[in-house]
Amino acid sequence: MSEQRITSRKNPQLQRIRRLLSSRKEREESGLFAADGVKLLQEAVRYWPGLETVILSDGVEAPVPEGVACIRVPEEIMQWLSPMQTPQGALFVCRLPENGAFCPRRGMLLLDGIQDPGNLGTILRTADALGIPAALLEGCADPFSPKTVRASMGAVFRSVPVQTTWAHVQDRCRCMGIPIAVTAFSPGAKDIRLADVGEMAVVIGSEGQGVRTEILENADVSLTIPMTAHCESLNAAAAAAIVMWQMTKL
């Protein structure tokens, strides 16, 4: 494996990586994304066919497959490049995947406007661990931002999230006879413990606003997660984990 050494912040390759780490527009226009961390790099090497470039700090060793470019930089350059306060000494650039077709399934999760990258990554990590398919509706954070990839602990490499629209989801689920459920505090909502959520596609709403009114009005079922009276709501990632766990129960 040959390495290229770069020591200047003005280098165009490093400037591009900085933009990939900070801008969703740059990622979408270039068809590339960047992530950081030795463990995540190992996951990308194992599962992601689109690994293009690896950037390593002096003294840091990590697997770099044949055909993948390797750049070596001083620690101060890595500190400047990395979005982490304490960089691990490894960054990498990958091609974005083609957005797959939405395939409705019973016992799947639909994410509506999950805007916090940490929440989104945590949900995708849990979905991957439990074997629950997940689709992203409008308004979700970028699943390939560095924060989301980090929070997912590499789950986005193993179970690529599909991005779609509510209109398409509603049409396809109706055609397949799959009930759409929403998690909401509303009169008549059914206790999730008494619902056969494994037969449904369940919508988890945004952190601040919950599920969109359009979806609430067109869902087949409303579900509620029982909580103590003094608790008003759950974090979106926590609610999603409860729903997914319930989906796995026979």
Contacts in CASP RR format, 6 or more apart in sequence:
PFRMAT RR
TARGET T0000
AUTHOR 0000-0000-0000
METHOD contacts of the structure
MODEL  1
MSEQRITSRKNPQLQRIRRLLSSRKEREESGLFAADGVKLLQEAVRYWPG
LETVILSDGVEAPVPEGVACIRVPEEIMQWLSPMQTPQGALFVCRLPENG
AFCPRRGMLLLDGIQDPGNLGTILRTADALGIPAALLEGCADPFSPKTVR
ASMGAVFRSVPVQTTWAHVQDRCRCMGIPIAVTAFSPGAKDIRLADVGEM
AVVIGSEGQGVRTEILENADVSLTIPMTAHCESLNAAAAAAIVMWQMTKL
1 64 0 8 1.000
1 66 0 8 1.000
1 70 0 8 1.000
2 70 0 8 1.000
3 70 0 8 1.000
3 71 0 8 1.000
3 72 0 8 1.000
4 69 0 8 1.000
4 70 0 8 1.000
4 71 0 8 1.000
4 72 0 8 1.000
5 71 0 8 1.000
5 72 0 8 1.000
5 73 0 8 1.000
6 13 0 8 1.000
6 14 0 8 1.000
6 71 0 8 1.000
6 72 0 8 1.000
6 73 0 8 1.000
6 77 0 8 1.000
7 73 0 8 1.000
7 74 0 8 1.000
7 77 0 8 1.000
8 14 0 8 1.000
9 15 0 8 1.000
9 77 0 8 1.000
9 80 0 8 1.000
13 53 0 8 1.000
13 71 0 8 1.000
14 55 0 8 1.000
14 71 0 8 1.000
14 73 0 8 1.000
14 77 0 8 1.000
14 81 0 8 1.000
16 30 0 8 1.000
17 34 0 8 1.000
17 53 0 8 1.000
17 55 0 8 1.000
17 81 0 8 1.000
17 91 0 8 1.000
17 93 0 8 1.000
18 81 0 8 1.000
19 26 0 8 1.000
20 26 0 8 1.000
20 27 0 8 1.000
20 30 0 8 1.000
20 32 0 8 1.000
20 33 0 8 1.000
20 34 0 8 1.000
20 93 0 8 1.000
21 34 0 8 1.000
21 36 0 8 1.000
21 81 0 8 1.000
21 82 0 8 1.000
21 83 0 8 1.000
21 91 0 8 1.000
21 146 0 8 1.000
22 83 0 8 1.000
24 142 0 8 1.000
24 145 0 8 1.000
27 33 0 8 1.000
27 96 0 8 1.000
27 142 0 8 1.000
27 144 0 8 1.000
27 145 0 8 1.000
28 96 0 8 1.000
31 95 0 8 1.000
31 96 0 8 1.000
32 52 0 8 1.000
32 93 0 8 1.000
32 94 0 8 1.000
32 95 0 8 1.000
32 96 0 8 1.000
33 93 0 8 1.000
33 94 0 8 1.000
33 96 0 8 1.000
33 144 0 8 1.000
33 145 0 8 1.000
33 146 0 8 1.000
33 149 0 8 1.000
34 91 0 8 1.000
34 92 0 8 1.000
34 93 0 8 1.000
34 94 0 8 1.000
34 146 0 8 1.000
35 41 0 8 1.000
35 44 0 8 1.000
35 91 0 8 1.000
35 92 0 8 1.000
35 94 0 8 1.000
35 144 0 8 1.000
35 146 0 8 1.000
35 149 0 8 1.000
35 150 0 8 1.000
36 82 0 8 1.000
36 83 0 8 1.000
36 84 0 8 1.000
36 87 0 8 1.000
36 88 0 8 1.000
36 89 0 8 1.000
36 90 0 8 1.000
36 91 0 8 1.000
36 92 0 8 1.000
36 146 0 8 1.000
36 150 0 8 1.000
37 84 0 8 1.000
37 87 0 8 1.000
37 88 0 8 1.000
37 89 0 8 1.000
37 90 0 8 1.000
37 91 0 8 1.000
37 150 0 8 1.000
38 60 0 8 1.000
38 62 0 8 1.000
38 88 0 8 1.000
38 89 0 8 1.000
38 90 0 8 1.000
39 153 0 8 1.000
40 92 0 8 1.000
40 149 0 8 1.000
40 150 0 8 1.000
40 153 0 8 1.000
40 154 0 8 1.000
41 54 0 8 1.000
41 62 0 8 1.000
41 63 0 8 1.000
41 90 0 8 1.000
41 92 0 8 1.000
42 62 0 8 1.000
42 63 0 8 1.000
43 153 0 8 1.000
43 154 0 8 1.000
43 157 0 8 1.000
43 158 0 8 1.000
44 51 0 8 1.000
44 92 0 8 1.000
44 94 0 8 1.000
44 154 0 8 1.000
44 157 0 8 1.000
45 51 0 8 1.000
45 63 0 8 1.000
45 64 0 8 1.000
45 65 0 8 1.000
46 157 0 8 1.000
47 154 0 8 1.000
47 157 0 8 1.000
47 158 0 8 1.000
48 94 0 8 1.000
48 157 0 8 1.000
50 94 0 8 1.000
50 95 0 8 1.000
51 65 0 8 1.000
51 68 0 8 1.000
51 92 0 8 1.000
51 93 0 8 1.000
51 94 0 8 1.000
52 68 0 8 1.000
52 69 0 8 1.000
52 93 0 8 1.000
52 94 0 8 1.000
52 95 0 8 1.000
53 68 0 8 1.000
53 69 0 8 1.000
53 70 0 8 1.000
53 71 0 8 1.000
53 92 0 8 1.000
53 93 0 8 1.000
54 62 0 8 1.000
54 64 0 8 1.000
54 68 0 8 1.000
54 69 0 8 1.000
54 70 0 8 1.000
54 71 0 8 1.000
54 90 0 8 1.000
54 91 0 8 1.000
54 92 0 8 1.000
54 93 0 8 1.000
55 70 0 8 1.000
55 71 0 8 1.000
55 72 0 8 1.000
55 73 0 8 1.000
55 78 0 8 1.000
55 81 0 8 1.000
55 90 0 8 1.000
55 91 0 8 1.000
55 92 0 8 1.000
55 93 0 8 1.000
56 62 0 8 1.000
56 64 0 8 1.000
56 70 0 8 1.000
56 71 0 8 1.000
56 72 0 8 1.000
56 73 0 8 1.000
56 89 0 8 1.000
56 90 0 8 1.000
57 72 0 8 1.000
57 73 0 8 1.000
57 74 0 8 1.000
57 75 0 8 1.000
57 77 0 8 1.000
57 78 0 8 1.000
57 87 0 8 1.000
57 89 0 8 1.000
57 90 0 8 1.000
58 72 0 8 1.000
58 73 0 8 1.000
58 74 0 8 1.000
58 75 0 8 1.000
60 88 0 8 1.000
60 89 0 8 1.000
60 90 0 8 1.000
62 90 0 8 1.000
64 70 0 8 1.000
73 81 0 8 1.000
75 89 0 8 1.000
78 87 0 8 1.000
78 89 0 8 1.000
78 91 0 8 1.000
79 87 0 8 1.000
81 87 0 8 1.000
81 91 0 8 1.000
82 88 0 8 1.000
82 89 0 8 1.000
82 91 0 8 1.000
83 146 0 8 1.000
83 147 0 8 1.000
96 144 0 8 1.000
97 160 0 8 1.000
99 162 0 8 1.000
99 163 0 8 1.000
100 160 0 8 1.000
100 162 0 8 1.000
101 162 0 8 1.000
102 135 0 8 1.000
102 162 0 8 1.000
102 164 0 8 1.000
102 168 0 8 1.000
102 169 0 8 1.000
102 172 0 8 1.000
103 133 0 8 1.000
103 162 0 8 1.000
103 172 0 8 1.000
104 169 0 8 1.000
104 172 0 8 1.000
104 173 0 8 1.000
104 175 0 8 1.000
104 176 0 8 1.000
104 178 0 8 1.000
104 201 0 8 1.000
105 133 0 8 1.000
105 178 0 8 1.000
105 201 0 8 1.000
106 178 0 8 1.000
106 198 0 8 1.000
106 199 0 8 1.000
106 200 0 8 1.000
106 201 0 8 1.000
107 132 0 8 1.000
107 133 0 8 1.000
107 197 0 8 1.000
107 198 0 8 1.000
107 199 0 8 1.000
107 200 0 8 1.000
107 201 0 8 1.000
107 202 0 8 1.000
107 247 0 8 1.000
108 132 0 8 1.000
108 133 0 8 1.000
108 134 0 8 1.000
108 135 0 8 1.000
108 201 0 8 1.000
108 202 0 8 1.000
109 123 0 8 1.000
109 127 0 8 1.000
109 132 0 8 1.000
109 133 0 8 1.000
109 134 0 8 1.000
109 135 0 8 1.000
109 201 0 8 1.000
109 202 0 8 1.000
109 204 0 8 1.000
109 240 0 8 1.000
109 243 0 8 1.000
109 244 0 8 1.000
110 134 0 8 1.000
110 135 0 8 1.000
110 137 0 8 1.000
110 169 0 8 1.000
110 180 0 8 1.000
110 201 0 8 1.000
110 202 0 8 1.000
110 203 0 8 1.000
110 204 0 8 1.000
111 120 0 8 1.000
111 123 0 8 1.000
111 134 0 8 1.000
111 135 0 8 1.000
111 136 0 8 1.000
111 137 0 8 1.000
111 140 0 8 1.000
111 203 0 8 1.000
111 204 0 8 1.000
111 205 0 8 1.000
111 240 0 8 1.000
112 137 0 8 1.000
112 138 0 8 1.000
112 139 0 8 1.000
112 140 0 8 1.000
112 166 0 8 1.000
112 203 0 8 1.000
112 204 0 8 1.000
112 205 0 8 1.000
112 206 0 8 1.000
112 210 0 8 1.000
112 211 0 8 1.000
112 212 0 8 1.000
112 215 0 8 1.000
113 137 0 8 1.000
113 138 0 8 1.000
113 139 0 8 1.000
113 140 0 8 1.000
113 205 0 8 1.000
113 206 0 8 1.000
113 212 0 8 1.000
114 120 0 8 1.000
114 123 0 8 1.000
114 136 0 8 1.000
114 139 0 8 1.000
114 140 0 8 1.000
114 141 0 8 1.000
114 204 0 8 1.000
114 205 0 8 1.000
114 206 0 8 1.000
114 207 0 8 1.000
114 236 0 8 1.000
115 139 0 8 1.000
115 140 0 8 1.000
115 141 0 8 1.000
115 206 0 8 1.000
115 207 0 8 1.000
116 141 0 8 1.000
116 207 0 8 1.000
116 236 0 8 1.000
117 141 0 8 1.000
117 142 0 8 1.000
117 145 0 8 1.000
117 147 0 8 1.000
117 148 0 8 1.000
117 151 0 8 1.000
118 141 0 8 1.000
118 147 0 8 1.000
118 148 0 8 1.000
118 151 0 8 1.000
118 237 0 8 1.000
119 141 0 8 1.000
119 151 0 8 1.000
119 207 0 8 1.000
119 235 0 8 1.000
119 236 0 8 1.000
119 237 0 8 1.000
120 136 0 8 1.000
120 140 0 8 1.000
120 141 0 8 1.000
120 143 0 8 1.000
120 148 0 8 1.000
120 151 0 8 1.000
120 152 0 8 1.000
121 143 0 8 1.000
121 148 0 8 1.000
121 149 0 8 1.000
121 151 0 8 1.000
121 152 0 8 1.000
121 155 0 8 1.000
121 156 0 8 1.000
121 237 0 8 1.000
122 151 0 8 1.000
122 152 0 8 1.000
122 237 0 8 1.000
123 134 0 8 1.000
123 204 0 8 1.000
123 236 0 8 1.000
123 237 0 8 1.000
123 240 0 8 1.000
123 241 0 8 1.000
124 134 0 8 1.000
124 143 0 8 1.000
124 148 0 8 1.000
124 152 0 8 1.000
124 155 0 8 1.000
124 156 0 8 1.000
124 159 0 8 1.000
124 161 0 8 1.000
125 151 0 8 1.000
125 152 0 8 1.000
125 153 0 8 1.000
125 154 0 8 1.000
125 155 0 8 1.000
126 132 0 8 1.000
126 237 0 8 1.000
126 240 0 8 1.000
126 241 0 8 1.000
126 244 0 8 1.000
127 133 0 8 1.000
127 134 0 8 1.000
127 155 0 8 1.000
127 159 0 8 1.000
127 240 0 8 1.000
127 244 0 8 1.000
128 152 0 8 1.000
128 155 0 8 1.000
128 158 0 8 1.000
128 159 0 8 1.000
129 155 0 8 1.000
130 244 0 8 1.000
130 245 0 8 1.000
130 247 0 8 1.000
130 248 0 8 1.000
131 159 0 8 1.000
132 244 0 8 1.000
132 247 0 8 1.000
132 248 0 8 1.000
133 159 0 8 1.000
134 159 0 8 1.000
134 161 0 8 1.000
134 162 0 8 1.000
135 161 0 8 1.000
135 162 0 8 1.000
135 163 0 8 1.000
135 164 0 8 1.000
135 169 0 8 1.000
136 143 0 8 1.000
136 161 0 8 1.000
136 162 0 8 1.000
136 163 0 8 1.000
136 164 0 8 1.000
137 164 0 8 1.000
137 165 0 8 1.000
137 166 0 8 1.000
137 169 0 8 1.000
137 203 0 8 1.000
138 165 0 8 1.000
138 166 0 8 1.000
139 206 0 8 1.000
140 163 0 8 1.000
141 147 0 8 1.000
141 148 0 8 1.000
142 148 0 8 1.000
143 149 0 8 1.000
143 152 0 8 1.000
143 156 0 8 1.000
143 161 0 8 1.000
143 163 0 8 1.000
144 156 0 8 1.000
148 156 0 8 1.000
149 156 0 8 1.000
166 212 0 8 1.000
166 214 0 8 1.000
166 215 0 8 1.000
169 180 0 8 1.000
169 201 0 8 1.000
170 180 0 8 1.000
170 218 0 8 1.000
173 179 0 8 1.000
173 180 0 8 1.000
173 201 0 8 1.000
178 199 0 8 1.000
178 200 0 8 1.000
178 201 0 8 1.000
179 199 0 8 1.000
179 200 0 8 1.000
179 201 0 8 1.000
179 220 0 8 1.000
179 221 0 8 1.000
180 200 0 8 1.000
180 201 0 8 1.000
180 202 0 8 1.000
180 203 0 8 1.000
180 215 0 8 1.000
180 218 0 8 1.000
180 219 0 8 1.000
180 220 0 8 1.000
180 221 0 8 1.000
181 195 0 8 1.000
181 197 0 8 1.000
181 200 0 8 1.000
181 201 0 8 1.000
181 202 0 8 1.000
181 203 0 8 1.000
181 219 0 8 1.000
181 220 0 8 1.000
181 221 0 8 1.000
181 222 0 8 1.000
181 223 0 8 1.000
182 202 0 8 1.000
182 203 0 8 1.000
182 205 0 8 1.000
182 211 0 8 1.000
182 215 0 8 1.000
182 216 0 8 1.000
182 219 0 8 1.000
182 221 0 8 1.000
182 222 0 8 1.000
182 223 0 8 1.000
183 192 0 8 1.000
183 202 0 8 1.000
183 203 0 8 1.000
183 204 0 8 1.000
183 205 0 8 1.000
183 211 0 8 1.000
183 222 0 8 1.000
183 223 0 8 1.000
183 224 0 8 1.000
183 225 0 8 1.000
183 239 0 8 1.000
183 243 0 8 1.000
184 210 0 8 1.000
184 211 0 8 1.000
184 216 0 8 1.000
184 222 0 8 1.000
184 223 0 8 1.000
184 224 0 8 1.000
185 224 0 8 1.000
185 233 0 8 1.000
186 216 0 8 1.000
186 222 0 8 1.000
186 224 0 8 1.000
188 222 0 8 1.000
189 222 0 8 1.000
189 223 0 8 1.000
189 224 0 8 1.000
190 221 0 8 1.000
190 222 0 8 1.000
190 223 0 8 1.000
190 224 0 8 1.000
191 223 0 8 1.000
191 224 0 8 1.000
191 226 0 8 1.000
192 223 0 8 1.000
192 224 0 8 1.000
192 225 0 8 1.000
192 226 0 8 1.000
192 242 0 8 1.000
192 243 0 8 1.000
192 246 0 8 1.000
193 226 0 8 1.000
193 246 0 8 1.000
195 221 0 8 1.000
195 223 0 8 1.000
195 246 0 8 1.000
197 223 0 8 1.000
197 243 0 8 1.000
197 246 0 8 1.000
197 247 0 8 1.000
198 246 0 8 1.000
198 247 0 8 1.000
200 220 0 8 1.000
200 221 0 8 1.000
202 223 0 8 1.000
202 243 0 8 1.000
202 247 0 8 1.000
203 211 0 8 1.000
203 215 0 8 1.000
203 219 0 8 1.000
204 211 0 8 1.000
204 236 0 8 1.000
204 239 0 8 1.000
204 240 0 8 1.000
204 243 0 8 1.000
205 211 0 8 1.000
205 212 0 8 1.000
205 236 0 8 1.000
206 236 0 8 1.000
207 235 0 8 1.000
207 236 0 8 1.000
211 219 0 8 1.000
216 222 0 8 1.000
223 243 0 8 1.000
225 234 0 8 1.000
225 239 0 8 1.000
225 242 0 8 1.000
225 243 0 8 1.000
227 234 0 8 1.000
234 242 0 8 1.000
END
